Amino acid sequence: MAPYIHPSILAADFANLEQEVLRIGEADLVHVDVMDNHFVPNLTFGLGTVERLAEVSPVPLDVHLMIEDPDRWAPDYASAGAASVTFHVEAAADAVATARAIRARGARAGIALKPGTPAEPWLDRLAEFDLVLVMTVEPGFGGQSFLDGMMPKLALVAAAAEREGRDLRLQVDGGISTATIGIAARHGADTFVAGSSVFGSTDPGKAIRALRTAASR
C-alpha cells in the first residue's frame, strides 16, 4: 500500500490558506490542526474555517482536534465537510460513542494518543476507529523534533491491527521529514503528517513525492 501524505497547514501561511492548499494538490489529505488554547497551549482554527477550507481545498480535509470536549464538537467537524476527524482520547468522555457519531455523519473517525498516553487500553476496541494517531511530538506546536521513543507504541498498535485483520490507518504526526518517515514506516505507520518539510519547500509537490519515496524505501 502506498503511503498517505497529509501536509499540515499549521506550517502554511495563515493569511493565504486557499492558495496554500492549492499548492499541495498531490497530497492525499490536508491536515488541519484545530487547537483551543485549553487542551493545548495554542490557538488556531475553528469550525467556520474548516467549513470554508472544505469548500476550496483540492484535497479532502483530515481534521485533528486538540480541544476540550471533543464529544460535543467532533461530529460537527464531520458535518462541516471533513473527510476524517481525529480527537484525543485524553479529552474524550466516551471515545467510542464520539467515533460512532463522527462516522454517522459520514467521516472517518480517529483517535489520537499523546506521547505519554499508553495504547494498551485501546487495542481491544480498534474496530471502533478508522485511524489511530500516535503523536511523535507533544501536541500544540509545529517544528518540534521527532520522538523516536514512540516507535514501540506504534509497533504495538500495528501488530494488534494486523492480528485482528483490521483495516486501520496508523498515522504519525510530528517531526516527519525524509530523514524520519522511514523509521515510522518500518514500525507500521502508513499515514504521515508533515508540516514544515512540505510547506517550507519551494516545490511542495516535489517534497510530497520525496516523502512518499522515503516511506516506501
C-alpha distance (Angstrom), angle and dihedral (degrees) to the residues before:
residue distance angle dihedral
M1 . . .
A2 3.80 . .
P3 3.81 115.1 .
Y4 3.79 118.1 -103.3
I5 3.80 114.8 -127.8
H6 3.82 117.9 -157.1
P7 3.84 112.4 -177.4
S8 3.79 111.9 -151.6
I9 3.79 117.1 -130.5
L10 3.80 87.9 -152.2
A11 3.82 82.7 89.9
A12 3.81 94.3 44.4
D13 3.80 130.4 96.2
F14 3.81 103.4 -86.5
A15 3.80 91.5 -158.1
N16 3.82 91.4 60.5
L17 3.79 106.1 33.2
E18 3.80 95.6 146.6
Q19 3.79 91.7 54.5
E20 3.79 90.9 43.5
V21 3.81 94.3 55.6
L22 3.80 89.3 47.2
R23 3.82 87.4 60.6
I24 3.82 92.4 62.2
G25 3.79 102.7 54.1
E26 3.82 89.8 135.3
A27 3.81 91.9 62.6
D28 3.79 122.2 102.0
L29 3.82 94.3 -135.7
V30 3.79 135.1 -11.3
H31 3.80 114.3 -118.7
V32 3.81 114.8 -133.6
D33 3.81 116.4 -166.7
V34 3.80 110.8 -153.4
M35 3.82 110.7 -165.4
D36 3.80 127.0 176.7
N37 3.84 102.8 -167.3
H38 3.81 88.6 -116.6
F39 3.80 108.0 70.9
V40 3.79 87.7 34.8
P41 3.84 127.8 16.1
N42 3.78 95.5 -110.2
L43 3.81 137.1 78.5
T44 3.80 123.5 -145.9
F45 3.80 131.3 140.5
G46 3.77 137.5 -5.3
L47 3.77 139.8 -158.3
G48 3.80 95.6 -76.8
T49 3.80 93.2 53.5
V50 3.79 91.7 49.6
E51 3.79 91.9 49.3
R52 3.81 91.7 51.8
L53 3.81 93.3 44.8
A54 3.80 89.8 52.7
E55 3.80 87.9 57.9
V56 3.81 96.1 52.8
S57 3.80 105.8 28.6
P58 3.83 117.5 106.1
V59 3.80 89.5 -148.8
P60 3.82 129.3 46.5
L61 3.79 121.8 -94.4
D62 3.80 125.5 -105.9
V63 3.80 103.6 -163.2
H64 3.81 119.0 -159.4
L65 3.79 111.3 -165.0
M66 3.79 114.7 -152.3
I67 3.78 93.4 174.5
E68 3.77 142.7 114.1
D69 3.81 118.1 -101.5
P70 3.82 98.9 20.3
D71 3.81 87.5 167.2
R72 3.81 86.9 71.6
W73 3.80 100.0 38.6
A74 3.80 109.8 28.9
P75 3.83 97.5 79.4
D76 3.81 90.1 53.0
Y77 3.80 90.0 60.5
A78 3.80 88.8 55.8
S79 3.79 88.8 51.7
A80 3.82 89.3 48.5
G81 3.80 89.8 63.9
A82 3.80 106.4 -89.6
A83 3.79 113.9 149.0
S84 3.80 91.4 -154.4
V85 3.80 130.6 21.6
T86 3.81 121.1 -166.2
F87 3.80 123.4 -174.5
H88 3.79 134.4 -178.6
V89 3.79 118.4 -100.1
E90 3.80 88.8 -148.7
A91 3.82 89.6 67.0
A92 3.81 99.8 38.1
A93 3.79 124.3 95.8
D94 3.82 92.3 -162.3
A95 3.79 113.2 12.2
V96 3.80 94.9 -179.8
A97 3.81 93.9 52.4
T98 3.80 90.9 46.6
A99 3.80 92.1 50.3
R100 3.80 90.2 50.2
A101 3.81 90.2 50.6
I102 3.82 90.9 51.5
R103 3.79 91.3 50.0
A104 3.80 90.8 47.8
R105 3.79 88.3 60.8
G106 3.79 92.8 52.8
A107 3.81 104.7 -98.4
R108 3.78 133.5 111.7
A109 3.80 112.8 -103.3
G110 3.79 124.2 -136.9
I111 3.77 138.2 177.2
A112 3.79 124.6 -145.2
L113 3.81 126.7 -149.0
K114 3.80 121.6 -156.8
P115 3.82 116.1 -137.8
G116 3.80 92.0 -97.1
T117 3.81 95.3 47.3
P118 3.81 116.1 96.8
A119 3.79 120.2 -131.8
E120 3.80 97.0 -147.7
P121 3.85 97.8 88.7
W122 3.81 89.7 58.7
L123 3.78 102.0 45.0
D124 3.81 94.7 90.7
R125 3.82 91.6 49.7
L126 3.80 100.4 51.7
A127 3.81 91.5 117.4
E128 3.81 87.9 69.8
F129 3.79 92.8 62.7
D130 3.79 137.8 58.2
L131 3.80 95.4 -158.6
V132 3.78 140.1 21.4
L133 3.79 117.2 -156.9
V134 3.79 115.8 -155.9
M135 3.79 106.6 -164.2
T136 3.79 112.6 -134.7
V137 3.82 91.9 -169.0
E138 3.78 133.4 32.1
P139 3.82 105.4 -84.7
G140 3.77 120.2 -110.8
F141 3.80 109.3 63.4
G142 3.79 137.6 45.2
G143 3.78 126.8 -130.6
Q144 3.81 96.8 50.9
S145 3.80 124.8 141.5
F146 3.79 121.1 -96.0
L147 3.82 114.1 -99.4
D148 3.78 104.8 -140.2
G149 3.81 88.6 -176.8
M150 3.81 86.7 79.7
M151 3.81 92.1 67.7
P152 3.84 95.8 91.0
K153 3.81 89.4 54.6
L154 3.79 90.2 48.7
A155 3.79 91.6 50.0
L156 3.81 90.9 48.1
V157 3.82 92.4 56.4
A158 3.80 91.7 43.5
A159 3.80 91.9 52.2
A160 3.81 92.5 48.2
A161 3.80 91.9 50.2
E162 3.80 91.9 48.5
R163 3.79 92.2 46.4
E164 3.81 91.2 54.2
G165 3.79 94.9 39.3
R166 3.80 92.3 -119.6
D167 3.80 121.2 169.9
L168 3.79 91.4 -136.5
R169 3.77 128.5 154.1
L170 3.77 112.8 -139.3
Q171 3.79 112.2 -153.1
V172 3.79 133.0 -169.1
D173 3.78 125.0 -163.3
G174 3.79 127.6 -173.1
G175 3.78 134.4 56.2
I176 3.81 93.8 8.6
S177 3.79 114.1 162.6
T178 3.79 136.9 136.5
A179 3.82 86.7 -82.0
T180 3.81 95.4 56.1
I181 3.80 107.4 25.4
G182 3.81 93.1 81.6
I183 3.80 91.3 55.7
A184 3.81 91.2 55.5
A185 3.80 92.0 44.1
R186 3.79 91.7 53.4
H187 3.81 89.0 54.6
G188 3.79 93.8 52.9
A189 3.81 108.1 -85.0
D190 3.80 117.3 139.1
T191 3.82 100.1 169.2
F192 3.79 121.2 62.2
V193 3.80 131.6 -168.3
A194 3.80 112.4 -154.2
G195 3.79 124.3 176.3
S196 3.78 119.7 164.9
S197 3.81 93.5 22.1
V198 3.82 88.3 64.3
F199 3.81 107.0 28.0
G200 3.80 91.7 37.7
S201 3.79 89.7 59.9
T202 3.80 123.9 92.1
D203 3.82 86.6 -137.8
P204 3.83 109.9 39.5
G205 3.80 92.4 178.6
K206 3.79 91.4 57.0
A207 3.83 89.6 46.6
I208 3.82 90.9 52.5
R209 3.81 91.2 50.0
A210 3.80 90.7 48.9
L211 3.81 90.8 52.5
R212 3.81 91.4 50.2
T213 3.79 90.9 50.2
A214 3.80 93.0 48.3
A215 3.82 92.2 48.6
S216 3.80 92.9 47.9
R217 3.79 92.4 47.5
